[in-house]
Amino acid sequence: MRRVVESDVCVIGAGIAGAMVADRLADEGVGRIVVVEAGNETFNYDQRPELWRRSQAYGENPWPNTYIEDQVAVGDTEHSFTRYMAVGGAALDYGGTSRRFGPEDFRLRTLYGVGDDWPIQYEDLEPFYQEAEERIGVAGEQGPPELDPRSKPYPLPPLPLSYNLELLKEWAAKADIPCWTNPQAKTSIPYKGRPVCCRLDACNMCPIGARYSPDFTFRDLLERNAIELHTRTLVRRLALEEGSDRIDHAVAVDRDAPDEPVEFRARVFVLAGGFVWDPHLLLLSANSRFPDGLANRSGLVGKYLTGHRSVTASAEVPFKLYPGISTRVSLLSQKFMRPGPLDRYVRHDFRIWESMGGDEPRVRGDSGELLLGDEILEDWRNRAETGAVRLRCYYDVLGHRESSLSLDATVRNRWGDPMPRLSFRDSEESEALRGYTEEKIRGVWEELVRAGGGRITSLRPNDGKDHAGGGCRMGDDPATSVVDRYGRTHDHENLFVAGAPAKVSTGCSNGALTIQALSLWTAAKIAEEFPARG
């Protein structure tokens, strides 16, 4: 027997994008909102202190049961957070960094002659960045306005800098690198029922709820009876209305009653499953009229996957630090994100953390000699006279058209659906610039230690892609994009894609806040075009 669930809006995916879409639509009063999540509920707030304790004591996963064993991407999955399926999604486990893209990120072709411009500008998205910061509670301070433009202050004051970070801020200034507090979705004052961050450095499993998590939004929406949430329910394909290009219903399986098919019918469907599962669902939904998948007349569903790469380093500084407090809070500079005109395209961020590297006691010296008795203490005291820091730069990497997600018929879930295979590839421009970019970053750090003192002790370029997006890129031309500037698919007027898949590029910043702003931007358009029935 088939179970049918009807609504005005059906949101598929209960992660960070789905939370913002549902929250905004509920505020707009669009009607009945149904959210469908393949994974489990995560409303285990009373258990989190103990889960965090066990993760510290025994190395256990603090987020158990947040994935489906055979629903997993294959291929280039490093750093992609592809396994998370639960209420809250991958943002259950994020550190809370909440940075905006800059104006340049939306105009790469115009300003630098590389990549593609977005169909929207920073000014279009700026009010939605602000709205996202207010909804989730971002603590921050504005940097120099020419480097960090914004029209309103952060909703929460910045988290206080530790003694160590104050010293490191002065150290970076000697190299003419202005730094300020990295904005965080953590409470510096009580906010929306959340307590003040006590700087446990437990950000990826905050045991007190100071760091925002999307499950907070869903819990609030449920308590207000603003949504209907269906968990452990995997949407397997979308079906068209007969004789129309509109989406009629979503076909799903209830993991607890797999023999009873479920249909979700709605006026509007919003895909909010992220850069892996949204393109995957569109490709799975192929039919006789759309043999290459829904929303895929351009052939670009799953194409132009994008993400940025990092270069990390460790350094010794010529002054004493006292590590151990707020080691997850960093200093940020956007000096190199807004570099002005360039002969060759290199843009990156700049971050500094305190570190305990090299400060631990040891039983062998630099040359490998065995240390005994008072020699251990003497060696430890001498090394503690200097400090250690961790450095990292994310640099912009442009995705190739064939940086893509495809269906792999050799890897299937228990229901027979082929799983997504990821294959990241740099554009020719970024591939040609990689060595030059990493040398430029090395030069920034060498100048930093030359001006402020110290030495670089290690440096490592990373191959993986962080903060990935794409697969349903936005654009004004249906021939070169999957969705329009609002996230509506060009091919199906009642089907929207929210958040990460719509990104044209990933810039130099952590992507969570841009995903949230894009999702609110999409939700505002849905509310405008599909108001509640009278």
VOVEX-617440 format. One record per residue (C-alpha): residue number from 1; x, y, z. Coordinates in Angstrom, 3 decimals. Layout:
<recs>
NUM,X,Y,Z
...
</recs>
This chain:
<recs>
1,0.000,0.000,0.000
2,1.323,3.425,-0.969
3,1.467,6.218,1.621
4,0.948,9.743,0.271
5,2.101,12.894,2.090
6,0.869,16.231,0.713
7,2.250,19.705,1.378
8,2.793,23.118,-0.140
9,6.592,22.855,0.008
10,8.651,19.678,0.239
11,12.264,20.222,1.344
12,14.498,17.209,0.685
13,17.410,17.213,3.110
14,17.613,18.401,6.730
15,21.109,19.841,6.749
16,22.357,23.404,6.882
17,20.624,24.442,3.630
18,17.338,22.754,4.508
19,17.338,24.426,7.925
20,17.565,27.910,6.409
21,14.978,27.193,3.699
22,12.467,25.756,6.166
23,13.054,28.510,8.714
24,12.576,31.334,6.203
25,9.525,29.720,4.564
26,7.921,29.127,7.958
27,8.427,32.803,8.805
28,6.869,33.746,5.457
29,3.802,31.573,6.136
30,3.891,29.726,2.804
31,1.637,26.920,4.030
32,2.377,23.355,4.981
33,6.094,22.549,4.915
34,7.359,18.962,4.876
35,11.056,18.178,5.366
36,12.340,14.734,4.347
37,15.611,13.397,5.757
38,17.186,10.045,4.869
39,19.087,9.828,8.160
40,18.194,9.740,11.821
41,17.012,12.379,14.249
42,19.808,13.940,16.286
43,17.858,15.512,19.133
44,20.110,13.880,21.737
45,21.043,17.046,23.646
46,21.102,15.392,27.059
47,23.605,12.802,25.777
48,26.084,15.208,24.190
49,28.227,15.956,27.242
50,28.815,12.233,27.710
51,29.406,11.656,23.979
52,31.949,14.462,24.011
53,33.628,13.034,27.137
54,33.938,9.599,25.536
55,35.316,11.090,22.317
56,38.034,12.811,24.388
57,38.777,9.780,26.548
58,38.535,6.973,24.000
59,38.564,8.568,20.556
60,35.001,7.474,19.863
61,32.911,9.093,17.144
62,30.897,11.808,18.952
63,28.220,11.617,16.247
64,27.140,7.962,16.125
65,24.474,6.815,13.681
66,24.796,9.824,11.402
67,25.252,7.915,8.154
68,23.649,5.105,6.148
69,26.087,2.251,5.652
70,25.496,1.669,1.924
71,24.481,5.214,0.914
72,27.945,6.558,0.256
73,29.845,8.365,-2.475
74,32.971,6.808,-3.959
75,35.978,8.228,-5.740
76,37.523,11.523,-4.657
77,35.747,11.814,-1.314
78,38.551,13.235,0.844
79,37.361,16.264,2.870
80,33.942,16.162,1.177
81,31.782,15.197,4.188
82,29.820,12.908,1.875
83,28.767,10.340,4.461
84,26.750,12.512,6.816
85,23.034,11.755,6.630
86,21.115,12.918,9.678
87,19.112,15.880,10.899
88,21.814,18.560,10.845
89,23.881,16.947,8.102
90,27.616,17.597,7.802
91,27.195,20.827,9.794
92,26.733,18.745,12.942
93,30.494,18.339,12.781
94,31.701,21.718,11.544
95,33.801,24.086,13.617
96,31.440,27.058,13.353
97,33.545,29.270,11.067
98,31.104,31.684,9.394
99,32.806,33.828,6.797
100,31.339,35.638,3.846
101,32.628,35.480,0.315
102,34.010,38.810,-0.864
103,32.834,40.919,-3.811
104,35.627,39.545,-6.012
105,34.393,35.983,-5.640
106,31.320,36.765,-7.723
107,33.179,38.563,-10.563
108,36.228,36.473,-11.423
109,35.873,36.702,-15.193
110,35.248,40.453,-15.151
111,38.040,41.321,-12.707
112,40.702,38.699,-13.453
113,39.806,37.068,-16.763
114,39.534,33.572,-15.265
115,36.647,31.249,-14.445
116,33.096,32.567,-14.707
117,31.133,35.366,-13.113
118,28.178,34.444,-10.939
119,24.790,35.754,-12.137
120,24.484,37.560,-8.790
121,26.785,39.983,-7.042
122,27.928,40.373,-3.447
123,25.474,43.247,-3.040
124,22.561,40.927,-3.941
125,23.550,38.375,-1.326
126,24.736,40.769,1.386
127,21.315,41.133,3.130
128,21.028,37.348,3.220
129,24.512,36.986,4.706
130,23.346,39.335,7.445
131,20.113,37.394,7.915
132,22.016,34.115,8.170
133,24.350,35.595,10.789
134,21.359,36.733,12.832
135,19.516,33.421,12.539
136,22.473,31.315,13.665
137,24.176,33.824,15.982
138,27.571,34.755,14.541
139,30.125,36.452,16.786
140,32.619,38.628,14.967
141,34.294,41.942,14.374
142,34.623,43.777,11.101
143,38.115,43.970,9.733
144,39.357,47.012,7.831
145,36.348,48.049,5.697
146,38.368,48.027,2.493
147,39.165,44.350,3.145
148,35.974,43.275,4.898
149,32.918,45.125,3.537
150,29.585,44.836,5.365
151,26.612,47.143,5.875
152,25.726,46.162,9.453
153,27.660,44.895,12.483
154,27.703,41.265,13.520
155,24.767,40.270,15.733
156,27.138,39.151,18.521
157,30.392,40.765,19.689
158,33.568,38.847,18.829
159,34.829,36.012,20.941
160,37.636,37.469,23.084
161,41.152,36.933,21.862
162,43.385,34.892,24.102
163,46.667,36.306,25.391
164,48.445,34.213,22.758
165,46.364,35.534,19.872
166,46.906,39.118,21.004
167,50.661,38.513,20.730
168,50.285,36.813,17.351
169,48.177,39.691,16.036
170,51.067,42.067,16.841
171,53.521,39.613,15.275
172,51.597,39.536,11.968
173,51.270,43.337,11.943
174,55.083,43.598,11.690
175,54.742,42.078,8.211
176,51.942,44.551,7.369
177,49.292,41.821,7.591
178,46.225,43.170,9.427
179,44.452,40.390,11.328
180,41.190,40.191,13.229
181,39.016,37.541,14.863
182,37.726,34.820,12.575
183,33.880,35.046,12.754
184,32.255,32.084,14.456
185,28.706,30.755,14.895
186,29.394,30.597,18.623
187,27.904,32.633,21.431
188,29.963,35.411,22.975
189,26.818,36.455,24.892
190,23.660,34.435,25.631
191,21.703,34.142,22.395
192,18.403,32.442,21.535
193,18.577,30.198,24.578
194,22.186,29.159,23.961
195,24.774,29.659,26.716
196,28.009,31.576,26.285
197,30.885,29.654,24.732
198,33.210,28.512,27.524
199,36.116,27.782,25.112
200,36.399,24.065,25.742
201,37.794,23.563,22.229
202,34.988,21.044,21.716
203,33.553,22.856,18.698
204,32.900,19.821,16.508
205,30.743,18.356,19.298
206,29.817,21.315,21.462
207,28.482,19.701,24.644
208,26.652,22.844,25.807
209,25.167,24.097,22.534
210,27.132,27.341,22.267
211,28.092,26.529,18.675
212,25.165,26.670,16.226
213,23.953,23.433,14.715
214,21.143,23.021,12.139
215,19.297,20.564,14.379
216,18.648,23.530,16.718
217,16.604,25.146,13.932
218,14.651,21.973,13.229
219,13.936,21.428,16.904
220,12.568,24.979,17.139
221,10.443,24.541,13.994
222,8.956,21.318,15.359
223,8.205,22.896,18.729
224,6.333,25.655,16.888
225,4.484,23.109,14.724
226,5.877,25.003,11.739
227,7.039,21.932,9.797
228,6.445,18.215,9.492
229,9.697,16.225,9.619
230,10.030,12.737,8.119
231,13.305,11.065,9.120
232,14.815,7.739,8.028
233,13.090,8.312,4.674
234,15.238,8.223,1.543
235,13.977,9.990,-1.579
236,14.984,7.850,-4.542
237,13.618,9.802,-7.497
238,11.440,12.695,-8.595
239,8.470,12.160,-10.926
240,6.944,14.580,-13.412
241,3.340,15.663,-13.609
242,1.682,13.972,-16.577
243,1.961,16.119,-19.698
244,4.057,18.736,-17.914
245,7.617,19.546,-16.929
246,6.533,20.278,-13.358
247,7.582,17.919,-10.572
248,4.515,16.057,-9.339
249,5.889,13.930,-6.516
250,8.960,12.405,-4.922
251,9.222,8.631,-4.587
252,10.770,7.570,-1.284
253,11.405,4.566,0.891
254,10.775,4.484,4.634
255,13.801,2.664,6.035
256,11.662,1.249,8.841
257,8.910,0.041,6.484
258,10.669,-0.544,3.145
259,7.807,-2.532,1.665
260,5.443,0.455,1.898
261,6.365,3.048,-0.770
262,5.976,6.710,0.149
263,5.019,9.572,-2.163
264,5.572,13.212,-1.257
265,3.350,15.548,-3.257
266,3.816,19.321,-3.172
267,3.445,22.551,-5.119
268,7.175,23.217,-4.758
269,10.151,20.924,-4.244
270,13.467,22.120,-2.820
271,16.591,19.966,-3.006
272,18.732,20.714,0.055
273,20.911,17.626,0.261
274,24.244,19.188,-0.667
275,26.618,19.047,-3.610
276,26.630,15.231,-3.707
277,23.064,14.139,-3.087
278,21.186,16.815,-5.043
279,22.884,16.104,-8.408
280,22.703,12.399,-7.567
281,18.915,12.564,-7.148
282,18.487,14.501,-10.389
283,20.502,11.899,-12.296
284,18.583,9.045,-10.656
285,15.316,10.653,-11.805
286,15.985,10.103,-15.523
287,12.936,9.107,-17.562
288,11.922,8.719,-21.206
289,11.506,12.472,-21.670
290,14.664,13.364,-19.747
291,16.980,10.379,-20.363
292,20.014,12.174,-18.902
293,18.259,13.117,-15.674
294,15.998,15.922,-14.570
295,17.084,19.561,-14.915
296,19.844,18.343,-17.226
297,19.078,19.671,-20.690
298,22.388,21.542,-20.483
299,24.229,18.325,-19.624
300,25.732,20.081,-16.586
301,24.077,18.259,-13.686
302,26.976,16.891,-11.685
303,29.504,19.002,-13.603
304,31.806,21.806,-12.469
305,32.345,20.428,-8.982
306,34.495,22.947,-7.215
307,36.454,23.301,-3.991
308,39.532,25.067,-2.764
309,42.906,23.757,-1.698
310,45.064,24.734,1.249
311,48.701,25.118,2.147
312,49.501,24.577,5.833
313,52.636,25.325,7.790
314,54.041,25.303,11.303
315,56.306,28.033,12.599
316,58.323,28.906,15.663
317,57.879,32.442,17.028
318,60.522,34.222,19.126
319,58.424,34.756,22.230
320,56.807,32.643,24.890
321,53.212,31.428,24.407
322,50.948,29.623,26.836
323,48.972,27.233,24.613
324,45.798,25.455,25.513
325,42.968,28.027,25.579
326,40.821,28.699,22.488
327,43.083,26.732,20.190
328,40.176,26.453,17.717
329,39.805,30.236,17.440
330,42.064,31.780,14.810
331,43.158,35.129,13.513
332,42.029,35.980,9.998
333,43.281,38.317,7.313
334,41.597,38.992,3.977
335,44.464,41.089,2.652
336,45.253,38.498,-0.001
337,41.600,37.881,-0.893
338,41.298,41.471,-2.159
339,44.646,41.932,-3.868
340,43.561,44.425,-6.540
341,44.757,43.980,-10.153
342,46.876,40.875,-10.776
343,49.294,39.811,-13.482
344,48.587,36.165,-12.613
345,45.530,35.037,-10.686
346,46.350,34.156,-7.060
347,43.888,34.785,-4.242
348,43.984,33.219,-0.804
349,42.993,33.827,2.785
350,45.395,33.870,5.747
351,44.865,32.339,9.184
352,46.963,31.901,12.348
353,46.327,29.595,15.305
354,48.371,29.008,18.412
355,49.815,25.511,18.536
356,51.199,23.032,21.034
357,53.498,21.554,18.401
358,57.019,21.169,19.751
359,56.037,22.107,23.310
360,55.498,18.591,24.588
361,58.117,16.826,26.730
362,60.329,14.384,24.829
363,62.987,11.784,25.562
364,65.212,12.422,22.530
365,66.874,15.677,21.503
366,67.111,17.286,18.065
367,69.981,15.028,17.009
368,68.286,11.890,18.365
369,70.292,11.590,21.571
370,68.557,9.995,24.558
371,67.558,12.428,27.311
372,67.489,11.222,30.911
373,66.431,12.723,34.242
374,66.954,16.485,34.524
375,67.952,16.616,30.850
376,64.283,16.092,29.922
377,63.167,19.028,32.078
378,65.987,21.271,30.849
379,65.195,20.501,27.212
380,61.484,21.134,27.850
381,62.135,24.464,29.594
382,64.408,25.669,26.788
383,61.928,24.832,24.053
384,59.080,26.499,25.975
385,60.892,29.838,25.770
386,59.636,30.142,22.194
387,56.121,29.574,20.885
388,54.627,27.521,18.087
389,51.915,28.521,15.624
390,49.903,26.876,12.895
391,49.395,28.724,9.604
392,46.999,28.003,6.760
393,45.924,29.613,3.508
394,42.947,28.455,1.431
395,43.470,29.452,-2.178
396,40.908,29.711,-4.937
397,40.791,26.725,-7.302
398,38.494,26.836,-10.321
399,36.666,23.660,-11.260
400,36.858,22.031,-14.682
401,33.681,21.134,-16.572
402,34.669,17.483,-16.126
403,35.170,17.912,-12.401
404,32.087,15.860,-11.904
405,29.699,13.530,-10.185
406,28.381,10.527,-12.100
407,26.397,7.370,-11.352
408,28.490,4.269,-10.714
409,26.484,1.171,-11.610
410,29.062,-1.064,-9.905
411,28.311,0.406,-6.457
412,24.675,0.229,-5.379
413,22.709,0.636,-2.174
414,20.355,-2.018,-0.824
415,17.522,-0.714,-3.037
416,19.588,-1.066,-6.195
417,20.328,2.624,-6.785
418,23.776,3.360,-8.274
419,25.890,5.501,-5.984
420,27.633,8.761,-6.909
421,31.247,8.757,-8.027
422,33.194,11.990,-7.512
423,36.070,13.025,-9.739
424,37.535,16.440,-8.909
425,39.598,18.194,-11.558
426,41.143,21.667,-11.658
427,40.439,23.935,-14.609
428,43.337,24.398,-16.991
429,43.851,27.885,-15.519
430,44.130,26.635,-11.940
431,46.236,23.642,-12.923
432,48.743,25.937,-14.632
433,48.819,28.269,-11.619
434,49.150,25.694,-8.836
435,52.923,25.734,-8.440
436,53.086,29.504,-8.740
437,50.274,29.925,-6.172
438,51.926,27.710,-3.583
439,55.252,29.498,-4.027
440,53.530,32.861,-3.537
441,52.020,31.575,-0.281
442,55.427,30.298,0.817
443,56.770,33.785,0.126
444,54.100,35.379,2.329
445,55.100,33.160,5.244
446,58.807,33.708,4.706
447,58.211,37.457,4.810
448,56.097,36.991,7.960
449,58.922,35.297,9.888
450,61.530,37.669,8.432
451,59.613,40.717,9.669
452,58.405,39.348,12.983
453,61.117,36.827,13.805
454,60.923,33.056,14.016
455,61.251,30.327,11.445
456,59.089,28.026,9.340
457,59.480,24.494,10.687
458,57.282,22.643,8.179
459,55.189,23.394,5.111
460,52.736,21.135,3.320
461,50.540,21.793,0.272
462,47.365,19.696,0.449
463,45.902,17.777,-2.474
464,42.307,17.373,-1.256
465,39.459,19.797,-1.938
466,37.767,21.478,1.017
467,34.320,23.097,1.252
468,33.211,21.591,-2.032
469,30.235,22.731,-4.063
470,28.871,22.834,-7.586
471,27.084,20.160,-9.574
472,24.030,22.365,-10.223
473,25.728,25.666,-11.012
474,23.662,28.808,-11.293
475,23.521,31.075,-14.333
476,21.247,33.175,-16.489
477,21.780,31.046,-19.610
478,20.029,27.624,-19.521
479,22.627,26.304,-21.964
480,25.495,26.842,-19.517
481,23.865,26.295,-16.119
482,21.400,24.103,-14.248
483,19.576,26.642,-12.066
484,18.839,30.342,-12.415
485,20.093,33.046,-10.072
486,17.497,32.084,-7.461
487,18.225,28.352,-7.525
488,15.183,27.446,-9.663
489,15.977,24.767,-12.234
490,15.706,26.049,-15.786
491,13.781,22.942,-16.859
492,11.205,22.606,-14.060
493,9.533,25.732,-12.713
494,8.572,24.238,-9.330
495,11.937,22.595,-8.563
496,14.664,24.522,-6.705
497,18.195,23.628,-5.576
498,19.411,25.358,-2.408
499,22.937,26.037,-1.229
500,26.224,24.402,-2.175
501,25.338,22.764,-5.532
502,24.418,26.160,-7.033
503,27.872,27.644,-6.389
504,29.848,28.738,-9.429
505,33.119,28.737,-7.480
506,34.266,28.338,-3.874
507,36.626,31.280,-3.420
508,39.018,31.369,-0.472
509,36.546,31.143,2.423
510,34.853,28.412,4.415
511,31.551,27.791,2.677
512,28.925,27.318,5.400
513,27.699,30.906,5.599
514,27.463,31.244,1.812
515,25.416,28.033,1.682
516,23.073,29.523,4.277
517,22.825,32.892,2.511
518,22.113,31.224,-0.843
519,19.438,29.066,0.811
520,17.727,32.111,2.335
521,17.941,33.879,-1.054
522,16.227,30.874,-2.677
523,13.591,30.663,0.060
524,12.736,34.344,-0.344
525,12.064,33.760,-4.053
526,9.894,30.722,-3.323
527,7.835,32.681,-0.807
528,7.381,35.473,-3.344
529,6.254,33.214,-6.183
530,4.376,30.553,-4.226
531,2.552,32.396,-1.436
532,0.190,30.543,0.862
533,-3.128,29.700,-0.722
534,-5.944,31.965,0.454
</recs>
